[in-house]
């Protein structure tokens, strides 16, 4: 009868038993410090060394659980209650987020609506609110006309836009001086 090779000794496929690893699986390699959880590597060739047949054990059969039907139902009820609680928390978080988002979007919409509610002529003349008297419109026009007049180094298109806004503002108020 042939003597069986010890379980901790494995041979490389390339060197066919010339180099051996005597490290059992689950041990630390003394040279490289790596964990040899599933087997070792040939130090010369770097190939994985085959594991012995005794390493691969058949799985143990599961033991029947000792818990009763009432215990299983109680655990299921606990899991269901935990799920319902977490689902209620998630739903509450979502509703809070939706309410915050809705309030913020309404606030942004109101700000934009307020911005766009101003007539174009008032925006062009630089008013934050629609002016009600002629003198404020005239003073804003004079200020912008000096800045954008072509004789003073401004652009013609910008001056035409300011003049059109001035005319529209005076027409909107209903007086022209």
C-alpha positions in Angstrom: 0.0 0.0 0.0 1.3 3.4 -1.0 1.8 6.0 1.7 -0.6 8.9 1.2 0.8 12.4 0.9 0.2 14.5 3.9 -2.8 16.9 3.6 -0.7 20.0 4.1 1.7 19.2 1.2 0.5 20.1 -2.3 2.4 20.1 -5.6 2.4 22.6 -8.5 1.1 21.5 -11.9 4.1 22.9 -13.8 6.9 21.4 -11.7 5.0 18.1 -11.1 6.0 17.7 -7.5 9.5 19.2 -7.7 8.6 22.2 -5.6 6.2 21.8 -2.7 4.2 24.0 -0.4 3.8 22.7 3.1 1.4 25.4 4.2 -2.1 24.2 5.1 -5.0 26.3 3.9 -6.0 29.0 6.3 -2.4 29.8 7.4 -0.3 32.8 6.8 2.6 32.5 4.3 5.9 33.2 6.2 7.6 34.8 3.1 4.9 37.1 1.7 2.5 37.3 4.6 -0.6 36.6 2.6 -3.5 34.5 4.0 -3.7 31.2 2.3 -7.4 30.8 2.8 -8.2 28.6 -0.2 -4.8 27.2 -0.9 -1.2 28.1 -1.6 0.7 29.3 -4.6 3.8 27.7 -6.1 6.8 29.9 -5.0 8.7 29.3 -8.3 5.9 29.5 -10.9 3.1 31.4 -9.2 0.5 28.8 -10.1 -2.2 27.9 -7.5 -1.5 24.6 -5.8 -4.4 22.2 -6.0 -6.2 21.6 -2.7 -6.5 18.1 -1.3 -9.7 16.2 -1.6 -10.3 16.4 2.1 -10.5 20.2 1.9 -13.8 20.1 0.0 -16.2 18.7 2.5 -19.8 18.0 1.6 -22.1 20.5 3.2 -23.8 19.5 6.4 -27.4 18.8 6.2 -29.5 21.4 7.9 -31.0 20.5 11.2 -34.7 20.9 11.5 -35.4 24.1 13.3 -36.6 23.8 16.9 -38.9 26.8 16.7 -42.5 26.2 16.8 -45.1 27.6 14.4 -46.2 30.2 17.0 -42.5 31.4 17.2 -42.3 31.7 13.4 -45.5 33.6 13.3 -44.4 35.9 16.1 -41.1 36.7 14.2 -43.0 37.3 11.0 -45.3 39.7 12.8 -42.3 41.5 14.3 -40.7 41.8 10.8 -44.0 43.0 9.3 -44.4 45.6 12.1 -40.8 46.8 11.6 -41.4 47.1 7.8 -44.6 49.0 8.4 -42.8 51.4 10.8 -40.0 52.0 8.4 -42.4 52.5 5.6 -44.4 55.0 7.6 -41.1 56.9 8.4 -40.2 56.8 4.7 -43.6 58.1 3.7 -43.5 60.9 6.3 -40.0 61.9 5.1 -41.2 62.0 1.5 -44.3 64.1 2.5 -42.1 66.6 4.4 -39.8 66.8 1.4 -42.7 67.3 -1.0 -44.2 70.0 1.2 -40.8 71.8 1.4 -40.3 71.5 -2.3 -43.8 72.8 -3.1 -43.4 75.8 -0.7 -40.0 76.6 -2.2 -41.2 76.4 -5.8 -44.2 78.5 -5.0 -42.0 81.1 -3.4 -39.7 81.1 -6.4 -42.7 81.3 -8.8 -44.0 84.3 -6.9 -40.6 86.0 -7.1 -40.4 85.4 -10.8 -44.0 86.4 -11.3 -43.3 89.6 -9.4 -40.3 90.2 -11.6 -42.1 89.6 -14.9 -45.2 91.5 -13.7 -43.2 94.7 -14.2 -43.6 96.0 -17.7 -40.7 95.8 -20.0 -40.2 99.5 -20.1 -39.9 99.7 -16.3 -37.3 97.0 -16.3 -35.4 98.8 -19.1 -35.4 102.0 -17.1 -34.1 100.2 -14.0 -37.2 100.4 -11.8 -37.9 97.6 -9.3 -41.5 98.8 -9.0 -43.7 100.5 -11.6 -43.3 104.3 -11.1 -46.4 106.4 -10.7 -45.2 109.9 -11.6 -43.6 111.4 -14.6 -40.6 113.0 -12.8 -39.2 109.6 -11.8 -39.5 108.3 -15.4 -37.9 111.5 -16.8 -35.0 111.3 -14.3 -34.3 107.6 -15.1 -34.4 108.4 -18.8 -32.0 111.3 -18.5 -29.6 109.1 -16.4 -29.7 106.3 -19.0 -29.7 108.7 -22.0 -26.4 110.2 -20.9 -24.9 106.8 -20.5 -26.1 105.3 -23.8 -26.3 108.4 -26.1 -24.3 107.9 -29.3 -22.8 111.4 -29.0 -21.3 110.5 -25.6 -19.8 107.1 -26.7 -22.9 104.9 -26.2 -24.5 102.5 -28.7 -27.3 103.4 -30.9 -29.3 100.3 -30.2 -29.1 100.7 -26.5 -30.2 104.4 -26.8 -33.2 103.4 -29.0 -34.2 100.8 -26.5 -34.1 103.4 -23.6 -36.0 106.0 -25.7 -38.7 103.4 -26.5 -39.0 102.5 -22.8 -39.3 106.2 -22.0 -42.1 106.7 -24.5 -43.9 103.5 -23.3 -43.6 104.6 -19.7 -45.1 108.0 -20.4 -47.9 106.5 -22.4 -48.6 104.0 -19.7 -49.0 106.8 -17.1 -51.1 108.7 -19.6 -49.2 112.0 -19.7 -46.5 113.2 -22.0 -44.5 116.4 -21.2 
